[in-house]
Structures are given as C-alpha cells and as structure tokens.
Amino acid sequence: MLVAVAAVGLLLVGAVLEVWAMVELGWQRALDLSDAPPDPALPRLVFRGPFRFVRHPQSLGLLLILAGIALTIREPFLWLLAAVAGGLVVATAVRHDRELASQFGAAYSRYRNAVPLLVPWPR
C-alpha cells in the first residue's frame, strides 16, 4: 500500500512539474518547436515558476514519472528500462545546459551558479 501511494505521488508531482514548466515556457518552446517566447515582450530565458528551483524542471518531472511507473508495475525489466531512460534524460539535460550556457553566456552562468540542474537542494 505504501509503495502504491509513493508511486502515485511521484506520478502526480512529475505531471504537475511538467505542466507547470510548459505553462511558463509556452507550449511551443516546451515541445522544442520554437526558441521564441510566446510573447515577444517576454525574455528568452525563463527564471520564474519551477525554473526558480531547478534549471531543467521538465527533465526532473520526467524522472519522477519514470520512477512512479517503475514503482507501480514492479517488474525488474521495467526498472532497467526506467534506469536507462532516466540516464538518457539526465544526459539530455546536461547537453541542453551546455547549449544554453554557450548561447546565453554570462546571464546563464549566473543562473547556473544560483539554481541547481535537477535536484532542488536548499542553499
């Protein structure tokens, strides 16, 4: 019973994080269909919403969803698959972080120093 509650919690928190990040980015940027903000008056870098806590909240949301699915189904093969998929998610977040650093320079460097990549540790 406790495992089921934990799994549902992970799934819900992951889904909320995904939707929250999508709302802050705009759906086209969230789906990597465009680099432009939904309103030209908005800045290209987003520091509000879940981006205040981690630099890649969509990746964190996906990792939480994968963990919730793995706990729900409880099959060793699925755990392996979730671990491999999780590794790909982390690698993609790291690669995207490097791209953003080279694209936005000092502004992103300051953001990178202030906000963790995936795990929202208290500072």
Secondary structure, 3 states (H helix, E strand, C coil): CHHHHHHHHHHHHHHHHHHHHHHHHCHHHHCCCCCCCCCCCCCCCCCCHHHHCCCCHHHHHHHHHHHHHHHHHCCHHHHHHHHHHHHHHHHHHHHHHHHHHHHHHHHHHHHHHHCCCCCCCCC
